[in-house]
Amino acid sequence: MKNQMNATSSSYYDSIAKDYDTLFLDPLSEAENEVVQSDLNDIIRKINKRRIRVLDLGCGTGLGLDLIEAIAKKLNIEVDYYGIDISQSMIDIAKSKYGSASVHLCQGDMGILPVYIQSIEFDLVLSLFGSFSHTRNARSLITELLKKYTTNRAVLYLMTYSRFSFKNLYAFIKSFNWGKLSFAQQYNIRNSQVDSSCKAYFYCPARIKKIIPIAFHKKIKFKTINGIFEIPLFKRLIKKMRTSSIYSILKFERSLLSHVPSLGHSLVTIIEK
């Protein structure tokens, strides 16, 4: 493929769509999925409804839907799922996989919600594994979600790339390049073999708070996922580890980093209305 170091988000994800599902079958990715699923399970239990509406921003080929459906089956609840992704190729693949009347998928920029969604109030808003890091309208989007498009007890679960992660700090120390700690950087997802990247925004808790209305600051929780396994030395070790072992380490690491969530590769922001 032609080198596209400054590809748009849509063209970048279009270029990896056909192989996307195969990129995350490794034990580390599966363990990360389990951490996220555990979080979502706790959140949905707390929402405590027999039927919930879920909005997935940057839904890709449907990972979020897979996680939500597994939880819904376990808790015996019904879900109306709405997924948006900037990549038409991703959406096409997702549509080929899911045909339920309760699953609604559309191509679009999450920063500009489709008109048909603007009449709906959601109980849970997701943006998993860095998808939210690709929107340029983060401030206005979060404000609209909290004030217009969510129910009174709704929860926002947003995963962004972390600006001061172990990975970025290691890269900075190795190269002494301040760009490795920049807010805006070029990004290529893990395991992808394409010679391409697109712009992404890297956050820390302080920056997240700047884009969230002050009235909701006391309702924000920050968590982390995967710090040490993004450092080359430890990355090599996981090749010999099982998903269950990695999951246990990720959970233990999260507890250790509870006061410094920026050190993880993924910064999780949870906002409870």
N, C-alpha and C positions, 0 to 999 in steps of 0.2 A: 504493500500500500504506500502511496505517496506520503511523505513526511508532512504532517500538519501540526506544527507545534502551537499554533494559535487557532485551532479549530473551534467553531461555535459548539455550545453544549449539544445542540440537536444533531449536528453532523458527527460529532465525536461519538455520541451514544448510538447513532445509527450505524456507525462503522463497526461497533462491537456487539450489536444486538444479536446476531445469529449465533455467536459463541458465548453470550453472556451467562446463560444458565450453567455452563460447564466450568466457568471461572471460579465458582465458589463451592466446589465439591470437596475441597481439602478440609482436614480436621480443624484448622484454625477458624475458617469461615463458618463451619458448622457449629463450633463452640460459641462463636460470637452470636450466631442466630439464636442459640439456646438462651444466652443471657438476655437478649432483646425479648424473646418470647416470655421469659420469666417476668420481666418488667411489665409487659403488656398484660399478662395474665393477672398480675396484682392490680393493675389499673382498671381493667374491665370488671374485676370482682368489686372494686370500690365504687365504680359507676352504678353497679347493682340495678340493671334493667334487663328485662327479658328480651328486648329487641333494641339494638343500638345502630346508629348511623356512623360510619367511619369514612373519613376523607384521607386518602393516601397521596401525598404530594411527592411526585417523582417516583411513581409506583413501579417503573421498569417493566419487567416481564411478569411480575406478580409475587415476589417474595413476601411482601407485607400481607397480601391476601392469604398466602399459604399459612403464615403464622397465625393470623386472625381466625381463619377457618378451623385450625386445629384447636385453638382456645375455645371457640364457640361450641365446638362439638363436645369438648370436655365439660364445659359449664352448662351445656344444654340451653343455649340462647340463640337467637336469630340475629343476623347481621345484614344490613344494607351497606354495601361497599361501593365507594366511588374512588376511582383511581385516575390521576392525571399524570402524564409524562410528556416532556418536550420532544421526545423521539417518537416519530410515527412508527418506525420499525419495531421499537420496544412494545408499543401499544398493539401493533398487529400480532406480534407473538403472544402477548397476553390474551388477546381476544381469541386466538386459536386454542388456548389452553382452558379458558373458562367461559362457560355458556349459560350460567345461571341468570335468572331474571332479576336476582338481587345484586348482581355484579354490573357496575356501570363503568366503562372505561372510555377515556377520550384523550386525544392529543392536545396539548396546550402548554403554555407557560404558567407555572404555578403562581407566578407573581401577578397574573391577571386571571382571576377565576372565571371560568365559563359562565355565561348568563344563567344556564339552567341549574347551576349549583347555587347561585346566589339567593335562591328562594328556600334553601334547606338549612336547617340548624343541625350541626353534628355533635355527637357525644364524644368522639375521639378523633383527633387530627394527628396523623403520622407523617413523618418525613424521615426515612431510614437511611442509614449508612452513607451520610454525606450529601444526599440529594438536596437538602436545604442550602448547602454551601454553594449551590450554583445559581441561586436567585439573586438578582440585583435589587429587588424590591422588598427586602426582608422586613424593614420597618413597617411599611404600609400594609404588607401582607399580614403580619402578626396582629397589628392593630385591628384590621378588618375581621380577622378570624375571631379575636377575643370579643369584639364589640357587636358583630353582626351575624356571624355564621356558626356560632356554637351555643349549645344549651347552657343553662345556669350551672350545671355541675360538670361541664365538659373538661377534658384534659388534652393538652397539646404535648406530644412526645416528638421532639425534634433532635435529630442527630446531625452534627456538623463536624467538619474536620477541625482538629484542635491546633491552634497556632503555636503553642509552646509544648507540643508533645515530645516525648522522649526521641521519637524519630526525627523531628525537626531540630531539636537541640543537638542531637548527635551529628546531623548533617551540617549544622552551623559550626560546631566545634571542629569538625573535620576539614571544612573548607574556609572557615572564617568569612562566610558570605552572609551578610545581613538579610539577603533576599530569602534565605531559608526560613526566616522568622517573619516574613511579610504577611500582611493581612490578605493580599491578593497574590496567588501563585498559580503556575501551571500545574495541572494534576492529571495523572494517569492511574487508573484504578489497579488495585492489586491483581496480579496474575495475568493481566492483559499483555498480549504480545504485539499489539499494533503500535506502530511508530508514530504516535499521535498523542495529543493532550489538549485540554481545554482549561479555561480560567475557572478557578474556584476561590472561595473566600474562607479564610481560616479564622476561627473565633476563639475567644477566651471568655470566661464568665463576665468580666467587666464590659466587654463589647456587646455581649448578648443583652445585658441589662440596659444598654443604651438604646436598643431597638425595641424594647418592650415598654409599654405604658407604665409609668411609675406606680399606678394604682395596683398593679399586679406583681410588683417586686417581692412582696412578702410571700407570694404563692409560688415562687420559683425554686426548683431543686436542680442541682447539677450532679451528674454522675459521669463515670468514665468507662470506657471499654477498650481494653488492649493497649497497654503501654509498652512493656518490654518485648513483646513478640514482634514489634515493628523494627527493633534494632537488629542489624544483620547477624550478630553473634547468636542471639537467642532465636532468631528466625530459622537458623539452620538446625537448632535443637528440636523444633517441633515436628520435623520430618519423621522422627521415630516415636512420636507420642500419639496417644489415642485422643479422640474428641472429648471423652469424659474427663481425662486428666487435664487437658487444656482448659476445659470449662471450669474445673475446680480452681485452677490457678487464676483464671480471669476473675472469678468471684472474690478470691482472696485478695488479689491485686486491687480490685475496686474498693474493698474495705480499707486497705492501706492508703489509698489515694483519695479518700472521701473528702479531705480538706484541700487537696490540690488536683482536682479533676482535669485540669488542663494538660497534665502529663500523659494522659491516654491519647491514643490516636483518634478515637471518637469522643467528642464532647456531647453528652446527652443533656438536653434541657427539658425539664418536665414542668409544665405550668398547669396548675389546678385552679379552675375558676371558683 
